[in-house]
Amino acid sequence: ALTFAALHPELVDGVVSMNGTANLVEYDKFQDAIAASYGGSKTDRPDEYRRRSAEFHADRLDMPIAVTRGGRDSVVPAASVLRLIESLKKQNRPVNSIHRPEGGHDTNLADATTAFDYVLERVIPAELGNQQGGWRRVGPSISGRRWDIPFAAVGDQLQQFVDRAQLDDGLGVGLVAEQLRDRRAHDAVGVGLE
C-alpha cells in the first residue's frame, strides 16, 4: 500500500498499511520474488528499489495514513515504517501509528479497525464534498461504525482482517482480487464494506 501510494499519490485517498515496509532498498526477505517483480535485483536495478520505497518519497504522501507495526516482526522489520511515520509527523501529515513493541508480524482486529476508521473518517468527509450522492454510514459494526464504500488495500493482512471481521462481526464484505498489471501492484484487494 505504501509503495503504490508513493508511486501514484494522485490515485490514492488514504492508506492503511499493516506490517508493511517503507524501504525496499534495505529489506532483505523474499528477494527472488521481489527481483522477478521489479525486473532485477537491488544490484541490477537500485533506482527501481529506491523509487518503490515510500520512505524516500514522504513528500508525496499527503493523504491520511495509518500503520500497524510489531516491534518483534522478523518477517518485515518495523524500522523503515517507523522512520517514515516520524518524517510524516514532522511535515504535519495526517498519520496514525499503532506500534506494539512486543508484537510480531500480525495485527489484531481492534488495531485493524482503529487504523481503517482513522483513514475512513478523514477520507469520507472529503469525498462527500466531491461527489453527488457520496458514500454513507450504514450502521454499527464492532467499532461502532459501518461504511458503504469501496476502498483498496494491499496484502495478506487485509484478507486476514476481513476473514476475522466476517467471523466476529458478520460484516457483509465483498472481495475482488485484481492484479493491477499496468501499475505493477501485486496482491491488490478491493473491499466493499456494506
N, C-alpha and C positions, 0 to 999 in steps of 0.2 A: 504494500500500500504506500509506504514512504517513497519507494523508488518510483512508482508510477506518478505520484504527486509531484515529485521533484522534476521528472521528465515532462509532465503535461499539466502544470498547475492550472491552466485555463480550463481543463476538463474536470477538475475536482473541487467540490464544495466543502468537503470535510474528510478527515482521515481518522480511522481507528486502527492502530497497529498493536497487535497482541504478540508480544515476544519476538518482535522483528529485529532487523539490523538496519543501521543507517550508514554503514561503511563497508562496502564490498571490497575495498582495497585491502583492509585488514582481516576480513572474515576468512577463515581457513577451512570451513567444513564444506562438504558436497562440491568440491572443486570441479570434478569431472562433469557433473550436471550443469553447473553454472557456466563452465567453459563452452559446453555444447550450445547453451542458450545464447551466450554473449559472443560467439564466433571466435573463441580462442581463450587462452589462459591469461592470467594477470600479466605475465611476462610478455605475451604476444600482443595484448590489447590493453595496456594500462589506462589509456584515456577512456575507454569504454567502461571500465570498472569505476573509475572516478566519476564519470558522467552519471552513472546509476547510483551513486552514493549520496543520499539525501543530506548527510552531514556536511558535505562540501557545497550545498546549494540551499542553505537555510533561508537565504534572502528570497527565494522563490515561494516559500511556504507561508502564505499569508492567510490560509484557511484554518478553521478550527481543527486542532489535532489532539487526540487523546491516545496515550500509550499505556500499555501494561507491561511490566517487566519483573523478572525474578532475579535476584542477586546471585543465586546459585545455578543459573541456567548455563549448562555446559554445551548445549546444542547451539544456541545463539546468544553469546555473552551480551550482557546489558550495556556495557560501557559506551558504545557508539550512540545508542539511542538516548542515554542519559546526557551525553555531551550535546547532542542535537537539541534536546529539550532545554538545557541551560542556555544555549545560544538563542533559541526562540524566545525564551523568557526575557533575555536582555534586550530583545527587539520589541518587547511588549506585544507579542503574538498570543492569540488565544490557545493556550495549551493546558492539558490536564495530564499529569504523570502519576500513575499508580505503580509504585515500586515496592515490591515485597522482598526485602533483603534475604529472607530465608527461603524464598520461592525458587522454583525451578522453571522448566520450560512449559508452563501451563498458566492459565488464567481461570479463576473461579467465576461462576455465574454472576455473583454480586459485582465483582470488579468489571466484568464484561458489560453488564447492564449499565453501570455507572459511566463507563467510557462511551458507550453508544449514546446514552442520554445526554452527556456533556456536548457531544458533537451535534446531535439532532436538535437540541434546544437552541443552538446557535445558527444552524443551517436553515431550519424550517421557517423561522420568522423572516429571514432574508428572502427565502424563496417565495413565501406567501406574498411579499410585496412585488415580486416579479412575474407572477403567474395569475391568470384568471382562474378562479375556482380553487387552485392551490391544493395543498395537502392538508389533512386534518387529523386531529387526535380522535381516536375512535373508542377509547375505553381503557380501563385499567389493565395493567399487567403486573408482574411481580414488583416492578419499580414504581407502580402507580401511574404509569404512562403506557400508551399503546399508540403506534403510529401507522397510518395508512399511506405508506410511501414506498417507492423503490429506492434502494441505495446499493452501492457496490463496495466490496471489501476483498482483500486478497488473503489467501492462506487457509491452511487446515484448521487453524484455531477458530475461525469463524464457523466452520462446519461443526466443530465440537460445541461451540456456544449454541448454535441453532439446535443441534440434537438435544442438548440439555434443556434448552428453553422449551422445546416441544414436550419433553417429558415432564418438566417441572411446572410449566405454566399453561400448557395447552395452546400456545400461540399458533395462529394459522400462518405458517411460514412456507412460502413457495420458493424453491431453489431452481435456479437456471445456471448450469455451469457453461461457461463460454470462454474460449481462449481468444484473446484479443491479438490476433496474429500481426495485424498491421502496426501494433504498438509494442509487440514483443512482451506483453504482460502474460504471465502464466498463472494458472490456478485462480483465475478471476471468478468470483462467485457473486451473482446478483441475488439480492434478497428483498422480498417484499413482505413487510410485517403488516398483516391485515387485522 
